[in-house]
Each structure stands twice: as structure tokens, then as C-alpha cells.
Amino acid sequence: MDDDESMVRLITKMLEREGYGHIRGVSNPAEVVSAYLEFKPNVVVLDLIIPGVKGNELIQQLMQAETEGYAPILVLTGVDEPDQKVEALKAGARDYLVKPFLSYEFLARVRNMLEIHQLYLSAEQKRALLQKEVQAQAGQILLAHHDTLHRLGLACEFRDDDTGNHARRLGDYAAVVAAGLGLDEDECHLLRQATPMHDIGKVGIPDAILLKPGKLTPEEFEVIKTHTTIGANILSGSRAAVLQAAEEVALTHHEKWNGQGYPRRLSGTQIPLFGRIVAVCDVFDALLSERPYKRAWSVEDAVAEIERSKGGHFDPQVVDAFMAVLPRLIEIRALLL
């Protein structure tokens, strides 16, 4: 770009004789940015002495308009001042040539600019490809991570659930109820991933107690209670958010709103929200499931028990959210029996 049309024609001819094509000359400074965005040149030859335009204003406008982070600007100007040159380069120009100039030097500068631009594009392509590869690998690692956690939860459930689907259902239930309470998508996803490990502490409970078909003695029930602390200990010490959430759920999903739960007899909002959500979902699914020590309840009876325990065993707000999404929970159960 040069406001001197004769200079524009001269530069155009020089470039054409050198074999360059797709050349566009602009002499109106108001057209520079739109022409740049439309033409996307590999090199911009720009004069700084333009009526109505201050110093490096056009360079700054081109840099702001460039979305790919690289504007290949060669300043060709009659201003032979060191300070002006430094300011132009700081503004974003890649090279600076003073008029009058030698044609071979100008062409050499253009050639160098083209080579640098090509190297930049090549580096960007490699960076983009590498980023995709890293994202793909990270996705595989994350998938394996989640799959491992899921299978860890299933391993515990298989001890007293032939299908292991209780853990899967509970994760989906909890995420749906959490969404009903207004938790954001990330929190709901985290709870879905963490919940299947709620009973991981069962690995420390003897089969004679865990699978006992009759009523537990007070001493046996005290042993059962320890699955919460055993699970929390297994999951403790991790820096991973999902394991931290799983530790919280494992420890608190048997606490009760009225303070009569275990292991710490927490009450009300002392109980973490994730624990309060899983408590409702766990009892609902357990009531509907047959176990060695109990028959399966009907949905109607299970829901009535949840309602009856509102404000006692369960957080009233969580029960309200549970009731609001109950049809979806019943669908999930039907799919994962």
C-alpha cells in the first residue's frame, strides 16, 4: 500500500518481472484493512507516510484484523529515522526498508518475508496437528481413567448385586437429581463419575455379614457401617477431582439430615451436598432391588418411603428435586436393570 500510485505501479511491475502473481495494489488507506482481509496476502508492502494516517496506525489496524496471529508486513518508506523504525517493528512490522531503495534488495527482502511466512504457516500446521494428537491421546487417557473408576465401582457391587448395575444406575440418578437442584453441567458430570464408587468400602466387609440373608446383629451392623470409612480411606489422598468427590460420597452417603446417620452423625448442611443427593438415590434403588436379606419393593412403596423420610433421613430440598425428576429416574432404572 502506497498513496503514490506511480510507486504502486512500479512495485507491481518489479514483482511481476520476478515471477510473482496475485498482486494487488491499494493507494487509498481506507481500503487497506478490507483488502487485506479479502486478499489474505503472503506479504504486505506498506508505506508509513500517508496523508491523514498517523505513523504506525495502519500496522496496528492490520495486526488487530489478523486472526491467525501473523501479519507479514514489510514497511517501505521514506522515513529514515531509527526511532521510527523501532516503533514500526514494535507495532508488528516484520521488516523495514527505506526509500530510495535498490530493486535487488527490495526483492531479496520480499523473498525472505515469503520464506519466513511459509515457515510460520508450516509451524502452525504442525502445531495444530500436534494439538489434535495430544487432545486425542488425552481423550483416550481420560476415557481409560473413567472406565477404570467405573469398573472399580462395579467390582464392589458384584459382591451383593449380580449385575453390578446398581452402581451405574446410581451415578445416573445422582446426576439427574443434581441437575434438578441447579448444579452446573460439570458438577453433574463429576457426581455421575464419582457416585459408582460410593460402596467401594464393601471390599473390607466379610461375606458372612455382607451377604447374610437375615437380620444383622448390632455387632454385625457396626461392621457394615465401617464400609463408609474404609471406602473413604481407599479413595483419600488423590489430587483428582473425581476421586475427591468419590471420597466425599463414600464417607457421607449414609449420614442423615436429622443427625442419626453414620459414621459421623452429621446433620443438615453439615453433610456435603453430593452425600445428601446420593443418600436419596441409594435408598430408592436399594428399596427397588432384591437382596439376600430383603424382597424388592414396588416403585409406589419406595417413593412413599422417600417422602416419609423427608426432613428426617433426607434433605427436604433433595427430596423435592428427586420427586420432580422421578419419571426420568424410573426410565433409567428400566434401561439398566
Secondary structure, DSSP 8 states (H G I E B T S, - for coil): --S-HHHHHHHHHHHHHTT--S------GGGHHHHHHHH--S-EEE-S--TT--TTHHHHHHHHH-SSS---EEEEES---HHHHHHHHHHT-SEEEESS--HHHHHHHHHHHHHHHHHHHHHHHHHHHHHHHHHHHHHHHHHHHHHHHHHHHHHHHTTT-SS-HHHHHHHHHHHHHHHHTT--HHHHHHHHHHGGGTTGGGGGS-HHHHT-SS---HHHHHHHHHHHHHHHHHHTT---HHHHHHHHHHHHTT--TTS--SSS---GGGS-HHHHHHHHHHHHHHHHS-BTTB----HHHHHHHHHHTBTTTB-HHHHHHHHHTHHHHHHHHHHT-
